Amino acid sequence: MSDCSFLQWPFFDDAHRELADRADQWAAANLANVDHADLDATCKRLVAALGEAGWLELTAVDPTDENSRIDVRSLCILRETLARHDGLADFAFAMQGLGTGAISLFGTAAQKSEWLNKTRTGKALSAFALSEPASGSDVANIAMTATRDGDDYVLDGEKTWISNGGIADVYTVFARTGEAPGAKGLSVFIVPADTPGLEIAERLEVVAPHPLARLAFKGCRVPASAMIGKPGEGFRIAMSVLDVFRSTVAAAALGFARRALDESIDRVTERELFGAPMSELQMVQGHIADMALDVDASALLVYRAAWLKDHGAARVSREAAMAKLYATDHAQDVIDKAVQLHGGDGVRKGHIIESLYREIRALRIYEGASDVQKVVIARQTLINSKGR
């Protein structure tokens, strides 16, 4: 088990510490040899297993309890733990939360009852359909339309880079309803996967094995009751969902970095070079020191953002962006050092370090690329300075 001394920080209570211990024990027993060959089948099995174990209950509010809320620190602990053991398991867990985030935060009682009971038990897979071919991080530039037609809306357009695309049972889809230009003219809809007019246009392969797809909506008709929130609230809903889940992306990066550090410590203490353990070389010690520093600094930023959200902060855009930017960029640095310390093994296909090297890169892009996080941080910092 990795160093867990961070759990004694004041960000956590006893329930979080107990959760971290149970999660690590479960992951060690169930994720040692996850087969990544058949991505679709494996993701479905992982979601079912996570649901059976009760972990997916953390990804969404309890539809039977109007006071239920998402505990972001718990989400971060689970993502960090799962990522440390297996990247695909982290992906499967995370998408259940992101895909239903809009329903959890803004859905009606009927919408929550219909879908969250299924996703929280692993009986349905969910997906978050926001990105488009010409608008990834620029959410306000969404081109896909949703046109009112009587008691229905008709969706036309494309979404791309959609995680769980092709295997999800339900998609939360953002489209332009036209109440106003730009960000104020977007709305969000619940679209079951079997809705006529929704097609899987293309399955996408990337360096880290995740199920992704480009979706085509051609005259896709959904009832007006499928809208989450009110017309024109789509941008606000999207930002609120990302406010919660962006910190968890940073937590996953932290999990990858911890695993790379753990593997590197084992490597340098067990392997000899020039007649002594590698760990006695000052250059190696320098790498280990840098890696440990990046891990702890990332953890501080991740759990600060999560703690603030859990303690009632309306928005944590700046803190979540800082956590995601720092944790993902520096996890890349940690893993790169791990590759160097492992030598040839670090780039050998099938080795854990090689896997981590491929896994980490995408985290610096999705849910807002690193450059976009800098824009968010700068804008929020400038806004805050005006209130001094």
C-alpha positions as CSV (number, residue, x, y, z in Angstrom):
1,M,0.0,0.0,0.0
2,S,1.2,3.5,-0.8
3,D,2.1,6.1,1.8
4,C,-1.2,7.1,3.4
5,S,0.1,9.7,5.9
6,F,-1.8,12.4,3.9
7,L,-5.0,11.0,5.3
8,Q,-4.1,12.5,8.6
9,W,-4.3,16.0,7.1
10,P,-7.2,18.1,8.4
11,F,-9.0,17.7,5.0
12,F,-10.3,14.3,6.1
13,D,-12.4,12.7,8.9
14,D,-12.5,9.1,10.1
15,A,-15.0,8.1,7.5
16,H,-12.7,9.1,4.7
17,R,-9.8,7.2,6.3
18,E,-11.9,4.1,6.6
19,L,-13.1,4.5,3.0
20,A,-9.5,4.7,1.8
21,D,-8.5,1.6,3.6
22,R,-11.5,-0.4,2.4
23,A,-11.1,0.8,-1.2
24,D,-7.4,-0.2,-1.2
25,Q,-8.2,-3.6,0.1
26,W,-10.9,-4.1,-2.5
27,A,-8.7,-2.9,-5.4
28,A,-5.8,-5.1,-4.3
29,A,-8.2,-8.1,-4.3
30,N,-10.0,-7.3,-7.5
31,L,-7.8,-5.3,-9.9
32,A,-4.5,-7.2,-10.0
33,N,-5.0,-8.6,-13.5
34,V,-7.5,-6.6,-15.4
35,D,-7.7,-7.7,-19.0
36,H,-7.6,-4.6,-21.3
37,A,-7.8,-6.6,-24.5
38,D,-11.6,-6.3,-24.9
39,L,-12.3,-2.8,-23.7
40,D,-16.1,-2.8,-24.0
41,A,-16.6,-6.1,-22.2
42,T,-14.0,-5.2,-19.5
43,C,-15.6,-1.8,-18.8
44,K,-19.0,-3.4,-18.5
45,R,-17.6,-6.0,-16.1
46,L,-15.8,-3.3,-14.1
47,V,-18.9,-1.2,-13.7
48,A,-20.9,-4.2,-12.6
49,A,-18.2,-5.1,-10.1
50,L,-17.9,-1.6,-8.8
51,G,-21.7,-1.4,-8.5
52,E,-21.9,-4.8,-6.7
53,A,-19.3,-3.6,-4.2
54,G,-21.2,-0.4,-3.5
55,W,-18.5,2.0,-4.8
56,L,-20.8,3.5,-7.4
57,E,-23.1,4.9,-4.7
58,L,-20.5,7.6,-4.3
59,T,-20.8,8.8,-7.9
60,A,-24.3,10.3,-7.6
61,V,-26.9,11.4,-5.1
62,D,-29.3,8.9,-3.6
63,P,-32.6,9.5,-5.4
64,T,-34.6,8.4,-2.4
65,D,-33.0,11.0,-0.1
66,E,-33.6,14.7,-0.9
67,N,-30.8,15.7,1.4
68,S,-28.2,13.4,-0.3
69,R,-25.2,15.1,-1.8
70,I,-22.0,14.1,-3.6
71,D,-18.9,14.0,-1.3
72,V,-16.1,15.2,-3.5
73,R,-13.4,14.0,-1.1
74,S,-14.8,10.5,-1.3
75,L,-14.8,10.7,-5.1
76,C,-11.2,11.8,-5.1
77,I,-10.1,9.1,-2.7
78,L,-11.8,6.4,-4.8
79,R,-10.3,7.8,-8.1
80,E,-6.8,8.1,-6.6
81,T,-7.0,4.5,-5.2
82,L,-8.5,3.0,-8.4
83,A,-6.0,4.8,-10.6
84,R,-3.1,3.6,-8.5
85,H,-4.3,0.0,-9.1
86,D,-5.7,0.1,-12.7
87,G,-6.4,3.0,-15.0
88,L,-9.4,1.4,-16.7
89,A,-11.1,0.7,-13.4
90,D,-10.7,4.4,-12.5
91,F,-12.1,5.3,-15.9
92,A,-15.2,3.0,-15.4
93,F,-15.8,4.6,-12.0
94,A,-15.3,8.2,-13.1
95,M,-17.7,8.0,-16.1
96,Q,-20.6,6.8,-13.9
97,G,-20.2,10.1,-11.9
98,L,-19.5,12.5,-14.8
99,G,-22.2,11.0,-17.0
100,T,-24.9,11.5,-14.4
101,G,-23.5,14.6,-12.8
102,A,-26.1,16.9,-14.4
103,I,-28.9,14.6,-13.2
104,S,-27.5,14.5,-9.7
105,L,-27.1,18.3,-9.4
106,F,-30.0,19.6,-11.4
107,G,-32.3,16.7,-12.3
108,T,-36.0,16.3,-11.3
109,A,-37.0,13.7,-8.8
110,A,-38.4,11.6,-11.7
111,Q,-35.1,11.9,-13.7
112,K,-33.1,10.9,-10.7
113,S,-35.3,8.0,-9.9
114,E,-35.2,6.7,-13.4
115,W,-31.5,6.8,-14.0
116,L,-29.5,7.1,-10.8
117,N,-30.9,3.9,-9.3
118,K,-29.4,2.1,-12.3
119,T,-26.1,3.9,-12.6
120,R,-25.4,3.8,-8.8
121,T,-25.8,0.0,-8.9
122,G,-23.9,-0.7,-12.1
123,K,-27.0,-1.7,-14.0
124,A,-26.5,1.1,-16.6
125,L,-23.5,2.9,-18.0
126,S,-23.5,6.6,-18.5
127,A,-21.7,9.2,-20.6
128,F,-21.2,12.9,-20.7
129,A,-21.6,14.3,-24.3
130,L,-20.2,17.8,-24.3
131,S,-17.2,18.0,-26.8
132,E,-17.7,18.5,-30.5
133,P,-15.4,18.4,-33.5
134,A,-15.0,22.2,-33.4
135,S,-15.6,22.9,-29.7
136,G,-13.8,21.0,-27.1
137,S,-12.7,23.2,-24.2
138,D,-14.7,26.1,-25.7
139,V,-18.1,25.0,-24.4
140,A,-19.9,28.2,-25.4
141,N,-19.1,27.4,-29.0
142,I,-21.3,24.3,-29.2
143,A,-23.0,24.0,-32.6
144,M,-25.3,21.0,-32.1
145,T,-28.9,22.1,-32.1
146,A,-32.0,21.1,-30.2
147,T,-35.1,22.4,-31.9
148,R,-38.5,22.6,-30.1
149,D,-41.2,20.7,-32.0
150,G,-44.4,20.5,-30.0
151,D,-43.8,18.5,-26.9
152,D,-40.4,17.3,-28.1
153,Y,-36.9,18.5,-29.0
154,V,-35.2,17.3,-32.1
155,L,-31.4,17.0,-31.8
156,D,-29.1,17.4,-34.8
157,G,-25.3,17.5,-34.8
158,E,-22.2,15.6,-33.6
159,K,-20.3,14.9,-30.4
160,T,-16.8,13.5,-30.3
161,W,-14.3,12.1,-27.9
162,I,-17.2,10.8,-25.8
163,S,-16.0,8.5,-23.1
164,N,-18.2,5.3,-22.9
165,G,-19.4,6.2,-26.4
166,G,-20.8,3.0,-27.9
167,I,-21.3,1.2,-24.6
168,A,-23.3,3.7,-22.5
169,D,-27.0,3.2,-21.8
170,V,-27.6,6.9,-21.3
171,Y,-26.0,10.1,-22.5
172,T,-26.3,13.6,-21.0
173,V,-26.1,15.7,-24.2
174,F,-25.5,19.5,-24.4
175,A,-27.0,21.3,-27.4
176,R,-27.9,24.8,-28.6
177,T,-31.6,25.7,-28.0
178,G,-31.0,29.4,-28.9
179,E,-32.4,31.4,-26.0
180,A,-29.4,33.7,-26.5
181,P,-26.1,33.8,-28.3
182,G,-23.1,31.9,-27.0
183,A,-23.1,30.3,-23.5
184,K,-26.6,31.5,-22.6
185,G,-28.3,29.5,-25.4
186,L,-27.4,26.0,-24.4
187,S,-29.5,23.3,-22.7
188,V,-28.8,19.7,-21.7
189,F,-30.9,16.6,-22.3
190,I,-31.1,13.0,-21.2
191,V,-30.8,10.7,-24.2
192,P,-31.1,7.0,-23.8
193,A,-28.7,5.0,-26.1
194,D,-31.6,3.4,-28.0
195,T,-33.2,6.6,-29.0
196,P,-33.8,6.6,-32.8
197,G,-31.6,9.1,-34.6
198,L,-28.6,8.6,-32.2
199,E,-25.8,6.7,-34.1
200,I,-22.3,5.7,-33.2
201,A,-20.6,7.3,-36.1
202,E,-17.0,6.1,-35.2
203,R,-15.1,4.3,-32.5
204,L,-11.9,6.2,-31.6
205,E,-8.7,4.6,-30.5
206,V,-6.2,6.4,-28.4
207,V,-2.8,5.6,-26.7
208,A,-4.5,4.6,-23.4
209,P,-7.1,2.0,-23.8
210,H,-10.5,3.6,-23.2
211,P,-13.8,3.2,-25.0
212,L,-14.4,6.4,-27.0
213,A,-16.7,7.4,-29.8
214,R,-18.0,10.0,-32.1
215,L,-21.7,10.3,-32.0
216,A,-24.1,11.5,-34.7
217,F,-27.6,12.9,-33.9
218,K,-29.8,12.9,-37.0
219,G,-33.3,14.1,-36.2
220,C,-33.0,12.5,-32.8
221,R,-36.3,13.2,-31.0
222,V,-36.6,13.4,-27.2
223,P,-39.5,14.6,-25.0
224,A,-39.3,18.0,-23.5
225,S,-39.2,16.2,-20.1
226,A,-35.8,14.9,-21.0
227,M,-34.3,18.4,-20.5
228,I,-32.3,18.8,-17.3
229,G,-32.9,22.1,-15.7
230,K,-34.4,25.0,-17.7
231,P,-33.8,26.1,-21.3
232,G,-30.6,28.1,-21.6
233,E,-29.1,26.7,-18.4
234,G,-26.8,24.2,-20.1
235,F,-23.6,26.1,-19.8
236,R,-24.1,26.8,-16.1
237,I,-24.9,23.1,-15.6
238,A,-21.8,22.0,-17.5
239,M,-19.6,24.3,-15.5
240,S,-21.2,23.1,-12.2
241,V,-20.6,19.5,-13.1
242,L,-17.0,20.2,-14.1
243,D,-16.6,22.1,-10.8
244,V,-17.2,18.8,-9.0
245,F,-15.5,16.3,-11.2
246,R,-12.4,18.3,-12.4
247,S,-10.8,17.8,-8.9
248,T,-11.3,14.1,-9.4
249,V,-9.3,14.1,-12.6
250,A,-6.5,15.6,-10.6
251,A,-7.0,12.8,-8.0
252,A,-6.7,10.1,-10.7
253,A,-3.4,11.8,-11.9
254,L,-2.3,11.7,-8.3
255,G,-3.0,7.9,-8.2
256,F,-0.9,7.4,-11.3
257,A,1.9,9.4,-9.8
258,R,1.8,7.5,-6.5
259,R,2.0,4.2,-8.3
260,A,5.0,5.5,-10.4
261,L,6.7,6.6,-7.2
262,D,6.0,3.3,-5.4
263,E,7.4,1.3,-8.3
264,S,10.4,3.5,-8.5
265,I,11.2,3.2,-4.8
266,D,11.1,-0.6,-5.2
267,R,13.3,-0.4,-8.3
268,V,16.0,1.7,-6.8
269,T,16.2,-0.1,-3.5
270,E,16.3,-3.6,-5.1
271,R,18.5,-3.0,-8.2
272,E,22.3,-2.5,-7.9
273,L,24.4,-0.2,-10.0
274,F,28.2,0.1,-9.7
275,G,28.2,-2.4,-6.8
276,A,25.6,-0.6,-4.7
277,P,21.8,-0.1,-4.6
278,M,20.7,2.6,-7.1
279,S,19.1,4.4,-4.1
280,E,22.6,5.4,-2.9
281,L,23.3,7.4,-6.0
282,Q,22.7,11.1,-5.3
283,M,21.3,11.6,-8.8
284,V,18.7,8.9,-8.1
285,Q,17.9,10.4,-4.7
286,G,17.3,13.7,-6.5
287,H,14.7,12.1,-8.8
288,I,13.0,10.5,-5.8
289,A,12.9,13.8,-3.9
290,D,11.4,15.6,-6.9
291,M,8.8,12.9,-7.3
292,A,7.8,12.9,-3.7
293,L,7.5,16.7,-3.7
294,D,5.3,16.6,-6.7
295,V,3.0,14.0,-5.2
296,D,2.5,15.8,-1.9
297,A,2.0,19.2,-3.6
298,S,-0.6,17.7,-5.9
299,A,-2.4,16.0,-3.0
300,L,-2.6,19.3,-1.1
301,L,-4.2,21.1,-4.1
302,V,-6.5,18.2,-4.9
303,Y,-7.9,17.8,-1.4
304,R,-8.0,21.5,-0.8
305,A,-10.4,21.9,-3.7
306,A,-12.5,18.9,-2.7
307,W,-12.7,20.1,1.0
308,L,-13.9,23.5,-0.1
309,K,-16.6,22.0,-2.3
310,D,-17.7,19.7,0.4
311,H,-17.9,22.6,2.9
312,G,-20.3,24.5,0.9
313,A,-18.3,26.7,-1.5
314,A,-20.7,27.6,-4.4
315,R,-17.9,27.5,-7.0
316,V,-14.4,26.2,-6.8
317,S,-13.4,26.8,-10.4
318,R,-10.1,28.4,-9.5
319,E,-9.1,25.8,-6.9
320,A,-10.2,22.8,-9.1
321,A,-8.4,24.2,-12.1
322,M,-5.2,24.6,-10.0
323,A,-5.5,21.0,-8.8
324,K,-6.1,19.6,-12.3
325,L,-3.4,21.7,-13.9
326,Y,-0.7,20.9,-11.3
327,A,-1.6,17.3,-10.6
328,T,-1.8,16.2,-14.2
329,D,1.2,18.1,-15.5
330,H,3.4,17.0,-12.6
331,A,2.2,13.4,-12.7
332,Q,3.5,13.4,-16.2
333,D,6.9,14.6,-14.8
334,V,6.8,11.9,-12.0
335,I,6.0,9.1,-14.5
336,D,8.7,10.3,-16.9
337,K,11.3,10.1,-14.1
338,A,10.0,6.6,-13.3
339,V,10.6,5.6,-16.9
340,Q,14.1,6.9,-16.7
341,L,14.8,5.0,-13.4
342,H,13.4,1.8,-14.9
343,G,15.6,2.0,-18.0
344,G,14.5,-0.4,-20.8
345,D,11.7,-1.8,-18.6
346,G,10.1,1.6,-18.5
347,V,9.3,1.5,-22.2
348,R,8.6,-2.2,-22.4
349,K,5.0,-2.9,-23.6
350,G,3.0,-4.4,-20.8
351,H,5.2,-3.0,-18.0
352,I,3.3,-1.0,-15.4
353,I,5.5,2.1,-16.0
354,E,4.9,2.0,-19.7
355,S,1.2,1.7,-19.1
356,L,1.2,4.7,-16.7
357,Y,3.2,6.7,-19.3
358,R,0.3,6.2,-21.8
359,E,-2.5,6.7,-19.3
360,I,-1.4,10.0,-17.9
361,R,-1.2,12.0,-21.2
362,A,-4.9,12.2,-21.8
363,L,-5.6,13.6,-18.3
364,R,-3.8,16.8,-19.4
365,I,-6.4,17.2,-22.2
366,Y,-9.9,16.1,-21.1
367,E,-12.2,18.1,-18.9
368,G,-10.3,21.2,-19.9
369,A,-6.8,21.1,-21.3
370,S,-3.9,22.4,-19.2
371,D,-3.7,25.7,-21.2
372,V,-7.5,26.2,-20.6
373,Q,-6.9,25.7,-16.8
374,K,-4.4,28.5,-16.9
375,V,-7.0,30.8,-18.5
376,V,-9.6,29.8,-15.8
377,I,-7.0,30.4,-13.0
378,A,-6.0,33.8,-14.4
379,R,-9.5,35.0,-14.9
380,Q,-10.7,34.0,-11.5
381,T,-7.6,35.5,-9.9
382,L,-8.2,38.8,-11.7
383,I,-11.9,38.8,-10.7
384,N,-11.0,38.0,-7.0
385,S,-8.4,40.9,-7.0
386,K,-11.2,43.4,-7.8
387,G,-12.9,42.5,-4.6
388,R,-9.9,43.5,-2.4
